[in-house]
Amino acid sequence: MSAAQDIAAVLRRTRMPSGSEASLQIAIGEALGHAGIDHEREKRLGPADRIDFLCAGGVGIEAKVKYPKRAIYRQLERYAAHDEVTALIIVTATAIGMPAQLNCKPVFYVSIGRASL
């Protein structure tokens, strides 16, 4: 298993709020901390790009509660263009189909609804 797969598995087992992006980000940060996963919050990747979390090894995590699918895809596509990002995890309440890779980097989908079941 890769680091990104391990992190996605931790997040999938975590019950997360869907009320606001701020509360979702807090829950993600707590889950990462409890699992002992080194991470940096609100990591600036470039002048216009700031990802919600960048974990050790370059695993980026983006949290979205209610957001247009196309906008989520475009944002992840921009993040995947950065060299320091090695994999992406999208944590969202939005049902979205994601490709297995963006810019040759693996993408993992974590459904907030699924984790709450």
Backbone as a chain_set.jsonl record, in Angstrom:
{"seq": "MSAAQDIAAVLRRTRMPSGSEASLQIAIGEALGHAGIDHEREKRLGPADRIDFLCAGGVGIEAKVKYPKRAIYRQLERYAAHDEVTALIIVTATAIGMPAQLNCKPVFYVSIGRASL", "coords": {"N": [[0.831, -1.185, 0.0], [0.427, 2.278, -0.678], [1.535, 5.432, 0.727], [-0.436, 7.355, 0.319], [-2.703, 5.738, -0.071], [-2.87, 4.585, 2.465], [-3.378, 6.864, 4.046], [-5.81, 7.715, 2.921], [-7.355, 5.53, 3.705], [-7.39, 5.86, 6.494], [-8.86, 8.244, 6.635], [-11.27, 7.426, 5.504], [-12.27, 5.821, 7.497], [-12.998, 7.592, 9.391], [-15.427, 9.487, 11.008], [-16.927, 12.312, 9.691], [-17.846, 15.787, 9.702], [-20.366, 17.416, 7.693], [-21.231, 19.948, 7.531], [-19.761, 22.391, 7.24], [-16.883, 23.628, 5.465], [-14.808, 24.433, 7.094], [-15.228, 23.03, 9.538], [-14.967, 20.458, 8.558], [-12.287, 20.455, 7.738], [-11.043, 20.725, 10.238], [-11.743, 18.272, 11.405], [-10.403, 16.514, 9.664], [-7.734, 17.277, 10.131], [-7.523, 16.523, 12.839], [-7.907, 13.739, 12.611], [-5.659, 13.027, 11.091], [-3.644, 13.783, 12.887], [-4.201, 12.069, 15.113], [-3.606, 9.672, 13.914], [-0.928, 9.882, 13.652], [0.205, 11.074, 11.425], [2.339, 13.101, 9.706], [1.75, 16.437, 8.78], [1.003, 19.471, 6.999], [-0.962, 22.291, 7.276], [-3.004, 24.234, 5.063], [-1.127, 24.631, 2.924], [0.913, 26.459, 0.852], [1.262, 26.124, -2.543], [1.854, 27.476, -4.804], [1.621, 30.77, -6.329], [-1.181, 31.051, -6.739], [-2.256, 28.804, -5.664], [-3.255, 26.94, -2.913], [-3.255, 24.264, -0.95], [-5.391, 22.307, 1.165], [-4.234, 20.434, 2.992], [-0.915, 19.197, 3.213], [0.725, 16.304, 3.317], [3.425, 14.347, 4.752], [5.694, 13.112, 2.371], [4.424, 14.175, 0.236], [1.663, 13.914, -0.149], [-1.291, 15.307, -0.988], [-4.217, 16.783, 0.4], [-7.494, 17.726, -0.166], [-10.374, 19.39, 0.953], [-13.827, 19.512, 0.462], [-17.092, 20.661, 0.859], [-19.744, 21.462, -0.225], [-19.565, 21.893, -3.457], [-19.06, 22.776, -6.861], [-18.725, 20.117, -9.212], [-17.061, 20.274, -11.501], [-15.4, 22.408, -10.816], [-14.045, 21.343, -8.605], [-12.601, 19.313, -9.888], [-10.954, 20.841, -11.637], [-9.455, 22.305, -9.763], [-8.041, 20.257, -8.406], [-6.603, 19.305, -10.565], [-4.895, 21.467, -11.073], [-3.392, 21.407, -8.685], [-2.129, 18.939, -8.974], [-0.248, 19.513, -10.859], [1.911, 20.528, -9.571], [5.222, 19.934, -8.486], [5.861, 19.118, -5.857], [3.678, 17.738, -4.974], [2.693, 14.446, -4.738], [0.59, 12.706, -4.746], [-3.004, 12.812, -4.591], [-5.797, 13.416, -2.437], [-9.207, 13.675, -2.313], [-11.606, 14.862, -0.179], [-14.912, 14.818, 0.31], [-18.389, 15.851, 0.297], [-19.656, 15.866, -1.998], [-20.863, 13.922, -4.588], [-18.792, 12.538, -6.841], [-17.155, 11.536, -9.776], [-13.874, 10.553, -10.16], [-10.838, 10.568, -12.019], [-8.385, 7.923, -12.001], [-5.871, 8.949, -11.967], [-4.232, 12.131, -12.076], [-2.271, 14.155, -14.003], [-0.365, 12.128, -14.006], [-0.336, 11.377, -11.349], [-1.566, 9.638, -8.546], [-5.038, 9.651, -7.603], [-7.295, 9.796, -4.935], [-10.529, 9.193, -3.657], [-12.554, 10.255, -1.052], [-15.516, 9.811, 0.482], [-17.58, 11.784, 2.404], [-20.132, 11.124, 3.253], [-20.12, 8.288, 3.113], [-18.272, 7.625, 5.097], [-19.743, 8.282, 7.314], [-21.631, 6.336, 7.613]], "CA": [[0.0, 0.0, 0.0], [1.165, 3.535, -0.707], [1.21, 6.367, 1.813], [-1.724, 7.974, -0.005], [-3.738, 4.74, 0.204], [-2.97, 4.476, 3.918], [-4.021, 8.078, 4.549], [-7.211, 7.643, 2.488], [-8.012, 4.525, 4.547], [-7.631, 6.506, 7.792], [-9.945, 9.216, 6.468], [-12.511, 6.695, 5.24], [-12.753, 5.264, 8.767], [-13.269, 8.708, 10.291], [-16.707, 10.199, 10.851], [-16.617, 13.717, 9.447], [-19.007, 16.666, 9.542], [-20.586, 17.924, 6.341], [-21.864, 21.258, 7.654], [-18.935, 23.468, 6.694], [-15.524, 23.23, 5.115], [-13.947, 24.669, 8.258], [-15.362, 21.911, 10.476], [-14.414, 19.291, 7.876], [-10.831, 20.564, 7.816], [-10.651, 20.437, 11.621], [-11.868, 16.819, 11.585], [-9.312, 15.881, 8.917], [-6.502, 17.537, 10.878], [-7.529, 15.684, 14.038], [-7.711, 12.341, 12.189], [-4.255, 12.885, 10.71], [-2.862, 13.859, 14.117], [-4.406, 10.841, 15.886], [-2.941, 8.57, 13.203], [0.509, 10.139, 13.634], [0.607, 11.436, 10.054], [2.878, 14.457, 9.613], [1.049, 17.222, 7.77], [1.012, 20.925, 7.081], [-2.27, 22.796, 6.868], [-3.023, 25.418, 4.194], [0.198, 24.687, 2.305], [0.962, 27.206, -0.406], [1.989, 25.405, -3.594], [2.23, 28.476, -5.791], [0.96, 32.05, -6.081], [-2.638, 30.949, -6.744], [-2.659, 27.47, -5.195], [-3.016, 26.604, -1.511], [-3.974, 23.025, -0.683], [-5.81, 22.256, 2.563], [-3.217, 19.706, 3.758], [0.133, 18.484, 2.5], [1.287, 15.324, 4.248], [4.772, 13.862, 4.453], [5.736, 12.335, 1.138], [3.775, 14.916, -0.845], [0.25, 13.557, -0.323], [-2.147, 16.472, -0.797], [-5.611, 16.523, 0.742], [-8.394, 18.861, -0.357], [-11.692, 19.174, 1.546], [-14.909, 20.285, -0.153], [-18.4, 20.233, 1.346], [-20.672, 21.635, -1.357], [-18.746, 22.586, -4.439], [-19.322, 22.227, -8.197], [-17.828, 19.026, -9.608], [-16.055, 20.745, -12.465], [-14.453, 23.256, -10.091], [-13.206, 20.432, -7.827], [-11.686, 18.667, -10.828], [-9.957, 21.824, -12.095], [-8.566, 22.624, -8.656], [-7.137, 19.119, -8.226], [-5.727, 19.267, -11.736], [-3.849, 22.475, -10.82], [-2.522, 20.914, -7.617], [-1.345, 17.821, -9.503], [0.818, 20.052, -11.699], [3.031, 20.928, -8.709], [6.193, 18.855, -8.261], [5.9, 18.615, -4.474], [2.511, 16.879, -4.765], [2.922, 13.118, -5.322], [-0.717, 12.05, -4.817], [-4.076, 13.674, -4.098], [-6.988, 12.836, -1.824], [-10.321, 14.61, -2.215], [-12.56, 14.494, 0.864], [-16.034, 15.659, -0.067], [-19.767, 15.397, 0.378], [-20.117, 15.88, -3.382], [-20.661, 12.669, -5.33], [-18.014, 12.91, -8.028], [-16.276, 10.536, -10.359], [-12.532, 11.094, -10.372], [-9.937, 9.632, -12.696], [-7.428, 7.272, -11.108], [-4.671, 9.78, -11.935], [-4.172, 13.456, -12.695], [-0.867, 14.487, -14.243], [0.384, 10.918, -13.636], [-0.317, 11.245, -9.892], [-2.788, 8.955, -8.124], [-6.091, 10.422, -6.952], [-8.168, 8.976, -4.1], [-11.79, 9.852, -3.316], [-13.109, 9.887, 0.255], [-16.865, 10.339, 0.616], [-17.977, 12.101, 3.775], [-21.339, 10.335, 3.526], [-19.762, 6.879, 3.319], [-17.606, 7.511, 6.405], [-20.733, 8.484, 8.361], [-22.524, 5.179, 7.717]], "C": [[0.877, 1.251, 0.0], [0.757, 4.401, 0.48], [-0.156, 7.002, 1.566], [-2.873, 7.006, 0.269], [-3.957, 4.588, 1.702], [-3.708, 5.673, 4.512], [-5.506, 8.082, 4.169], [-7.977, 6.644, 3.346], [-8.322, 5.096, 5.926], [-8.824, 7.444, 7.684], [-11.282, 8.526, 6.214], [-13.107, 6.101, 6.516], [-13.186, 6.343, 9.755], [-14.624, 9.327, 9.988], [-16.405, 11.684, 10.745], [-17.882, 14.534, 9.25], [-19.142, 17.143, 8.101], [-21.206, 19.311, 6.356], [-21.077, 22.392, 7.033], [-17.548, 22.933, 6.371], [-14.583, 23.407, 6.297], [-14.024, 23.501, 9.239], [-14.82, 20.621, 9.864], [-12.89, 19.301, 7.962], [-10.325, 20.273, 9.227], [-10.678, 18.932, 11.866], [-10.751, 16.074, 10.863], [-7.997, 16.059, 9.668], [-6.404, 16.682, 12.133], [-7.281, 14.217, 13.688], [-6.258, 12.088, 11.811], [-3.361, 12.877, 11.951], [-2.972, 12.585, 14.944], [-3.698, 9.649, 15.25], [-1.425, 8.765, 13.127], [1.044, 10.491, 12.256], [1.069, 12.891, 10.045], [2.177, 15.204, 8.489], [1.197, 18.712, 8.049], [-0.322, 21.408, 6.542], [-2.113, 24.066, 6.044], [-1.653, 25.652, 3.557], [0.132, 25.406, 0.962], [1.841, 26.452, -1.393], [2.522, 26.365, -4.65], [1.45, 29.741, -5.51], [-0.574, 31.948, -5.972], [-3.143, 29.636, -6.155], [-2.245, 27.236, -3.744], [-3.89, 25.393, -1.179], [-4.287, 22.946, 0.814], [-4.78, 21.565, 3.448], [-2.178, 19.147, 2.796], [0.822, 17.603, 3.531], [2.697, 14.946, 3.813], [4.716, 12.98, 3.217], [5.005, 12.995, -0.012], [2.327, 14.559, -1.102], [-0.608, 14.774, 0.017], [-3.574, 16.058, -0.511], [-6.395, 17.812, 0.567], [-9.762, 18.488, 0.173], [-12.712, 20.089, 0.878], [-16.235, 19.756, 0.371], [-19.403, 20.294, 0.203], [-19.959, 22.512, -2.373], [-19.039, 21.981, -5.8], [-18.263, 21.199, -8.613], [-16.71, 19.489, -10.527], [-14.991, 21.598, -11.773], [-13.517, 22.4, -9.233], [-12.155, 19.803, -8.733], [-10.577, 19.634, -11.26], [-8.958, 22.172, -10.996], [-7.568, 21.49, -8.421], [-6.152, 19.006, -9.379], [-4.581, 20.278, -11.582], [-2.864, 21.977, -9.769], [-1.611, 19.796, -8.121], [-0.191, 18.291, -10.383], [2.05, 20.455, -10.878], [3.918, 19.727, -8.378], [6.152, 18.283, -6.85], [4.689, 17.75, -4.127], [2.758, 15.555, -5.486], [1.63, 12.325, -5.498], [-1.744, 13.009, -4.228], [-5.199, 12.853, -3.49], [-8.034, 13.93, -1.767], [-11.298, 14.05, -1.184], [-13.76, 15.408, 0.666], [-17.39, 15.0, 0.183], [-20.374, 15.348, -1.027], [-19.826, 14.536, -4.039], [-19.989, 13.032, -6.65], [-17.194, 11.713, -8.492], [-14.931, 11.183, -10.622], [-11.711, 10.086, -11.15], [-8.968, 9.038, -11.679], [-6.153, 8.105, -10.955], [-4.947, 11.143, -12.557], [-2.693, 13.796, -12.826], [0.051, 13.358, -13.76], [0.522, 10.73, -12.128], [-1.629, 10.621, -9.445], [-3.746, 9.882, -7.378], [-6.996, 9.45, -6.199], [-9.36, 9.807, -3.662], [-12.276, 9.328, -1.97], [-14.448, 10.591, 0.384], [-17.186, 10.583, 2.085], [-19.181, 11.25, 4.164], [-21.023, 8.892, 3.834], [-19.123, 6.691, 4.696], [-18.603, 7.628, 7.552], [-21.637, 7.296, 8.55], [-22.057, 4.197, 8.77]], "O": [[1.944, 1.268, 0.612], [-0.241, 4.132, 1.149], [-0.943, 7.167, 2.497], [-3.911, 7.416, 0.789], [-5.094, 4.475, 2.159], [-4.564, 5.51, 5.381], [-6.36, 8.412, 4.993], [-9.137, 6.886, 3.681], [-9.397, 4.846, 6.472], [-9.702, 7.437, 8.547], [-12.319, 9.006, 6.671], [-14.319, 5.901, 6.599], [-13.685, 6.032, 10.837], [-14.924, 9.652, 8.839], [-15.717, 12.251, 11.594], [-18.87, 14.045, 8.702], [-18.151, 17.259, 7.38], [-21.656, 19.804, 5.322], [-21.648, 23.26, 6.374], [-17.102, 21.927, 6.924], [-13.66, 22.614, 6.48], [-12.993, 23.032, 9.721], [-14.273, 19.78, 10.578], [-12.274, 18.268, 8.228], [-9.283, 19.639, 9.389], [-9.753, 18.378, 12.46], [-10.21, 15.105, 11.395], [-7.234, 15.106, 9.824], [-5.331, 16.174, 12.459], [-6.535, 13.529, 14.385], [-5.69, 11.055, 12.167], [-2.438, 12.069, 12.057], [-1.964, 12.07, 15.426], [-3.247, 8.736, 15.943], [-0.717, 7.909, 12.597], [2.21, 10.234, 11.954], [0.293, 13.8, 10.338], [2.024, 14.681, 7.385], [1.475, 19.141, 9.169], [-0.76, 20.981, 5.473], [-1.214, 24.872, 6.286], [-1.095, 26.746, 3.647], [-0.608, 25.01, 0.061], [3.009, 26.177, -1.121], [3.526, 26.087, -5.306], [0.686, 29.789, -4.546], [-1.188, 32.681, -5.198], [-4.348, 29.389, -6.152], [-1.069, 27.319, -3.39], [-5.116, 25.495, -1.136], [-3.529, 23.461, 1.635], [-4.479, 22.05, 4.538], [-2.511, 18.683, 1.705], [1.421, 18.091, 4.489], [3.108, 15.186, 2.678], [3.786, 12.191, 3.05], [4.961, 12.451, -1.115], [1.802, 14.868, -2.171], [-0.647, 15.216, 1.165], [-4.086, 15.106, -1.1], [-6.01, 18.861, 1.084], [-10.268, 17.403, -0.114], [-12.488, 21.292, 0.744], [-16.484, 18.551, 0.338], [-19.857, 19.256, -0.277], [-19.777, 23.713, -2.169], [-19.25, 20.772, -5.89], [-17.068, 21.393, -8.392], [-15.548, 19.129, -10.338], [-13.81, 21.513, -12.112], [-12.325, 22.695, -9.141], [-10.972, 19.763, -8.395], [-9.399, 19.278, -11.246], [-7.763, 22.317, -11.256], [-6.375, 21.741, -8.255], [-4.992, 18.649, -9.176], [-3.435, 19.979, -11.92], [-1.651, 22.105, -9.935], [-0.446, 19.722, -7.73], [0.749, 17.534, -10.623], [3.116, 20.697, -11.444], [3.428, 18.65, -8.037], [6.384, 17.089, -6.663], [4.681, 17.095, -3.085], [3.002, 15.536, -6.692], [1.573, 11.388, -6.294], [-1.399, 13.908, -3.461], [-5.516, 11.756, -3.951], [-7.776, 15.005, -1.226], [-11.757, 12.914, -1.299], [-13.655, 16.624, 0.831], [-17.512, 13.778, 0.266], [-21.482, 14.844, -1.211], [-18.687, 14.069, -4.046], [-20.559, 13.749, -7.471], [-16.62, 10.981, -7.686], [-14.859, 12.245, -11.239], [-11.868, 8.879, -10.963], [-8.764, 9.609, -10.608], [-5.443, 7.992, -9.956], [-5.787, 11.281, -13.447], [-1.951, 13.726, -11.846], [1.107, 13.608, -13.179], [1.404, 10.0, -11.675], [-2.695, 11.025, -9.909], [-3.33, 10.769, -6.632], [-7.412, 8.424, -6.736], [-9.219, 10.985, -3.336], [-12.397, 8.12, -1.768], [-14.512, 11.82, 0.394], [-17.071, 9.676, 2.91], [-19.242, 10.72, 5.273], [-21.617, 8.321, 4.75], [-19.402, 5.707, 5.382], [-18.344, 7.129, 8.647], [-22.355, 7.231, 9.547], [-22.699, 3.168, 8.982]]}, "num_chains": 1, "name": "protein.A"}
